Every structure is written in C-alpha cells, then in structure tokens.
Amino acid sequence: MLVVFKADNIGFYVKFNENPAAWEIFNHLPLEGIVSRWEDEIYFETKISAPSDGQTMDVSVGDVAYWPQGNCLCVFFGRTKASTTDKPVPASPVVIIGHTMATPGELQEIKAGEPIRVFVMSKSQDYSKGGNPYDDSKKLSQPEIDILVKQTLAEKNKLRVINPESR
C-alpha cells in the first residue's frame, strides 16, 4: 500500500505495512491534519481509533507509526525529547504502520502548524525526485480494490458538476 504524505513544500511516499492499524488508517484516507513537532518527529491528530496490537517503543528513522494514546500519525526522522542517543524514541508505545525513504533533511523542512494531507497516490501523481514507484506487474488484492473504489466514489460525490447549459 503506497501512500503520499503532502505538506506545504514537501511530499513523500510511505509504504504501509499490512497490519490491522495500517489497514484501519488506510480505510480512512484521505486524511488532513495540522503538523506538530517533537524535535525530529512530526505528528498530527487523525481522530481515528485504530487497533493497538503490536505496540512498541523501538522505532527507527523513517518509521511511520500510529500513536494510540493521541490517535495520531507520527513520522520519526531523528532524536526526540525522549532520546538518549541519536535514535528516535516515542513518547509512549506506538504501532509501526509503515516506512518512508524520505531523508531526515527533507522531513526537517516540515514545520509545526503546516497543513498535511495523506492520500493514496494515483499513477498520474509523482511527488518524488525520481521515477514512478509503481510496479505495474503487481496485482492489487481484493481489499485494496475495494478501498480504492470506496475512495473514488467518495471523492466523486464531493465534486460539484456545473452544467454549462444551465448558465
């Protein structure tokens, strides 16, 4: 499951894991929030109550996690206030839902107070500096297809269609 996180000046890919928390977050996409910072961690509230199975305090640079205590998504890219080394440490246990290859320097550009949007990337979008991350030989699973159809219909229902003849 490939997802895009898009802030004001940077967009980055996150490859979601296939665990219950990741699926619950994925099922609620697109999401929008306002970024908060905890040193080299960005996080934002989702108002989603996802499963907390597999909680851990052991995170690495690039990990994307769900923080059950705050119903937040977190992206770790360096030291946090709880760190005693250069390794990130969450404030309390999190569920790792994915990983990004964005560099700490790129993620450092995201500032507190910025809006952030999380959505499933379509093939026509590309927010990276390189080529298309899609592997066209990979087939979607039925749950992935069902989610994409649900999201497409929800987006379609949000559009206001103007009939030029009614002007």
C-alpha positions as a Python dict, from the first residue, in 0.01 Angstrom:
ca = {
    (1, 'M'): (0, 0, 0),
    (2, 'L'): (170, 316, -120),
    (3, 'V'): (52, 640, 38),
    (4, 'V'): (153, 1005, -6),
    (5, 'F'): (206, 1249, 281),
    (6, 'K'): (193, 1604, 140),
    (7, 'A'): (283, 1911, 346),
    (8, 'D'): (326, 2268, 215),
    (9, 'N'): (663, 2225, 42),
    (10, 'I'): (733, 1854, 52),
    (11, 'G'): (557, 1535, -39),
    (12, 'F'): (690, 1193, 46),
    (13, 'Y'): (588, 833, -2),
    (14, 'V'): (511, 593, 278),
    (15, 'K'): (489, 220, 217),
    (16, 'F'): (225, 99, 460),
    (17, 'N'): (262, -233, 637),
    (18, 'E'): (-16, -487, 626),
    (19, 'N'): (-120, -488, 990),
    (20, 'P'): (-461, -406, 1144),
    (21, 'A'): (-367, -48, 1241),
    (22, 'A'): (-228, 28, 893),
    (23, 'W'): (-542, -109, 726),
    (24, 'E'): (-767, 96, 955),
    (25, 'I'): (-575, 416, 873),
    (26, 'F'): (-571, 325, 502),
    (27, 'N'): (-950, 273, 509),
    (28, 'H'): (-996, 633, 632),
    (29, 'L'): (-784, 800, 362),
    (30, 'P'): (-769, 1077, 259),
    (31, 'L'): (-681, 1245, 590),
    (32, 'E'): (-588, 1602, 672),
    (33, 'G'): (-424, 1744, 979),
    (34, 'I'): (-202, 2014, 1122),
    (35, 'V'): (161, 1922, 1189),
    (36, 'S'): (307, 1928, 1538),
    (37, 'R'): (678, 1872, 1606),
    (38, 'W'): (851, 1684, 1887),
    (39, 'E'): (1212, 1760, 1789),
    (40, 'D'): (1281, 1526, 1492),
    (41, 'E'): (933, 1377, 1484),
    (42, 'I'): (629, 1517, 1311),
    (43, 'Y'): (285, 1409, 1419),
    (44, 'F'): (-77, 1506, 1368),
    (45, 'E'): (-413, 1403, 1505),
    (46, 'T'): (-633, 1172, 1298),
    (47, 'K'): (-937, 1117, 1525),
    (48, 'I'): (-911, 751, 1419),
    (49, 'S'): (-916, 478, 1679),
    (50, 'A'): (-705, 206, 1518),
    (51, 'P'): (-607, -131, 1666),
    (52, 'S'): (-312, -107, 1903),
    (53, 'D'): (-181, -462, 1860),
    (54, 'G'): (197, -477, 1834),
    (55, 'Q'): (277, -157, 2025),
    (56, 'T'): (646, -84, 2067),
    (57, 'M'): (890, 176, 2194),
    (58, 'D'): (1152, 55, 1942),
    (59, 'V'): (1134, 282, 1637),
    (60, 'S'): (1386, 378, 1370),
    (61, 'V'): (1450, 676, 1146),
    (62, 'G'): (1189, 664, 868),
    (63, 'D'): (929, 471, 1065),
    (64, 'V'): (572, 591, 1039),
    (65, 'A'): (358, 497, 1336),
    (66, 'Y'): (13, 524, 1486),
    (67, 'W'): (16, 663, 1839),
    (68, 'P'): (-291, 516, 2014),
    (69, 'Q'): (-267, 748, 2314),
    (70, 'G'): (-326, 1054, 2094),
    (71, 'N'): (-492, 899, 1785),
    (72, 'C'): (-205, 1049, 1586),
    (73, 'L'): (19, 954, 1295),
    (74, 'C'): (390, 1006, 1366),
    (75, 'V'): (691, 1019, 1135),
    (76, 'F'): (1027, 964, 1307),
    (77, 'F'): (1342, 1109, 1148),
    (78, 'G'): (1589, 1164, 1433),
    (79, 'R'): (1619, 1245, 1802),
    (80, 'T'): (1306, 1312, 2003),
    (81, 'K'): (1277, 1462, 2351),
    (82, 'A'): (1280, 1108, 2492),
    (83, 'S'): (1602, 1007, 2307),
    (84, 'T'): (1928, 942, 2491),
    (85, 'T'): (2111, 862, 2164),
    (86, 'D'): (2054, 967, 1802),
    (87, 'K'): (1781, 702, 1773),
    (88, 'P'): (1421, 826, 1793),
    (89, 'V'): (1213, 726, 2095),
    (90, 'P'): (835, 779, 2106),
    (91, 'A'): (662, 948, 2399),
    (92, 'S'): (473, 625, 2466),
    (93, 'P'): (419, 298, 2275),
    (94, 'V'): (325, 323, 1906),
    (95, 'V'): (223, 80, 1633),
    (96, 'I'): (454, 95, 1331),
    (97, 'I'): (230, 118, 1023),
    (98, 'G'): (488, 191, 754),
    (99, 'H'): (818, 338, 649),
    (100, 'T'): (936, 628, 434),
    (101, 'M'): (1259, 668, 241),
    (102, 'A'): (1240, 1048, 273),
    (103, 'T'): (1563, 1179, 422),
    (104, 'P'): (1583, 1343, 764),
    (105, 'G'): (1686, 1666, 586),
    (106, 'E'): (1371, 1659, 372),
    (107, 'L'): (1146, 1587, 670),
    (108, 'Q'): (1319, 1862, 871),
    (109, 'E'): (1165, 2113, 626),
    (110, 'I'): (815, 2034, 756),
    (111, 'K'): (723, 2294, 1018),
    (112, 'A'): (475, 2289, 1305),
    (113, 'G'): (145, 2444, 1208),
    (114, 'E'): (163, 2336, 842),
    (115, 'P'): (-134, 2152, 698),
    (116, 'I'): (-61, 1795, 593),
    (117, 'R'): (-266, 1564, 376),
    (118, 'V'): (-240, 1185, 350),
    (119, 'F'): (-385, 1009, 48),
    (120, 'V'): (-347, 715, -186),
    (121, 'M'): (-134, 809, -483),
    (122, 'S'): (-273, 771, -831),
    (123, 'K'): (-42, 672, -1114),
    (124, 'S'): (-55, 1023, -1261),
    (125, 'Q'): (88, 1182, -944),
    (126, 'D'): (455, 1183, -858),
    (127, 'Y'): (591, 1380, -563),
    (128, 'S'): (936, 1227, -565),
    (129, 'K'): (1254, 1344, -731),
    (130, 'G'): (1281, 1021, -923),
    (131, 'G'): (1074, 788, -1136),
    (132, 'N'): (744, 615, -1085),
    (133, 'P'): (744, 393, -774),
    (134, 'Y'): (473, 167, -913),
    (135, 'D'): (545, -185, -1012),
    (136, 'D'): (293, -243, -1292),
    (137, 'S'): (340, -617, -1262),
    (138, 'K'): (192, -618, -908),
    (139, 'K'): (-175, -704, -894),
    (140, 'L'): (-399, -539, -636),
    (141, 'S'): (-563, -755, -375),
    (142, 'Q'): (-942, -750, -346),
    (143, 'P'): (-930, -545, -21),
    (144, 'E'): (-709, -288, -196),
    (145, 'I'): (-950, -270, -490),
    (146, 'D'): (-1248, -232, -257),
    (147, 'I'): (-1077, 55, -71),
    (148, 'L'): (-983, 235, -393),
    (149, 'V'): (-1339, 207, -528),
    (150, 'K'): (-1479, 337, -198),
    (151, 'Q'): (-1238, 633, -202),
    (152, 'T'): (-1307, 712, -569),
    (153, 'L'): (-1682, 716, -509),
    (154, 'A'): (-1641, 936, -201),
    (155, 'E'): (-1426, 1183, -397),
    (156, 'K'): (-1673, 1180, -688),
    (157, 'N'): (-1960, 1261, -451),
    (158, 'K'): (-1766, 1565, -324),
    (159, 'L'): (-1733, 1715, -674),
    (160, 'R'): (-1983, 1976, -784),
    (161, 'V'): (-2063, 1935, -1152),
    (162, 'I'): (-2162, 2251, -1337),
    (163, 'N'): (-2376, 2208, -1643),
    (164, 'P'): (-2272, 2477, -1897),
    (165, 'E'): (-2625, 2478, -2044),
    (166, 'S'): (-2775, 2586, -1712),
    (167, 'R'): (-2592, 2923, -1718),
}
